[in-house]
Amino acid sequence: MSDLTTADDRLIVALDMPDALSGMAMAEKIGDAVSFYKIGLGMLTGGGLALANELADEHGKRIFLDMKLFDIGATVEAAVRGLSRFGHDFLTVHGDPHVVRAATEGKGGSDMKILAVTILTSLDRTDLDASCIKAGDITDLVQERAGLALSNGADGVIASPQEAALIRAMPEAEGKLIVTPGVRPAGADLGDQKRVTTPAQAIVNGADHVVVGRPIWQHTDPKAAAEAIMAELRSL
């Protein structure tokens, strides 16, 4: 599986497979159409870190570790310090200021970017109420959390594409990354996502990268599905 250096790294494909073997099989199907992959908690006990290292070291792929770390500062700092040694590109943590500060300390001088989660794109106001999250419009809360995370050292944020433009306009977001899950090509099933838009619209809204999973790996031709999204992004 050779990498194509001209592949558009604005598209990050989420390898939400049960284990490293199925993840590698999917990456092989997609081939050189994609240069950036996300590996998350769902694969952590199934060899996810080993797959991340193999994709990076042997196939030249960029890697986004979507771990959404949350703990006391010392534990987050230690975890990030360990993960930074692999040389991967992105790592997510929850956007609480103490977590972001600890993660920034833990990454040290590495090039790994710390991305803060604002509010998960699968959640709406009803979900926040059920979790005793303070009242307020969800977009206002996302902006508030994004501002706090960025001012405490985050290299960027994870946010709904519908909120990307609002965050991009914030002074704290200058020079920072915005990565958007909750992206679905036109006509795709929304699945468990509630705040969504198309890949091209997310980029127009200010996102640097879009994350797409099921619409690609559940497709009968994953490589063609990825290439169609690439074509949509290039049309911009």
Number of C-alpha atoms within 10 A of each C-alpha: 13 13 16 15 13 10 15 19 19 20 25 24 26 23 25 20 21 16 17 23 14 15 24 17 12 19 22 14 16 22 17 19 25 25 27 23 24 22 24 20 16 15 18 18 11 17 14 25 19 12 21 23 18 15 22 20 14 11 16 17 24 21 24 24 25 19 17 15 22 17 14 11 18 14 16 23 23 16 17 23 19 12 17 21 11 15 15 21 18 20 26 25 27 25 29 17 21 17 25 31 21 24 32 23 18 23 22 13 9 15 12 23 22 29 32 32 25 23 21 17 21 15 14 15 14 9 11 15 12 8 9 8 12 10 10 11 10 16 18 12 16 24 20 13 21 29 21 19 29 25 16 19 18 27 22 25 31 27 27 29 29 22 22 26 17 16 25 19 12 12 11 17 20 12 10 15 21 29 25 29 25 26 26 25 20 10 8 12 11 17 11 10 17 14 19 21 20 21 28 21 19 28 21 15 20 21 27 18 21 27 20 24 21 18 21 25 23 11 13 10 12 21 20 15 19 23 19 15 21 20 13 15 20 11 8 9
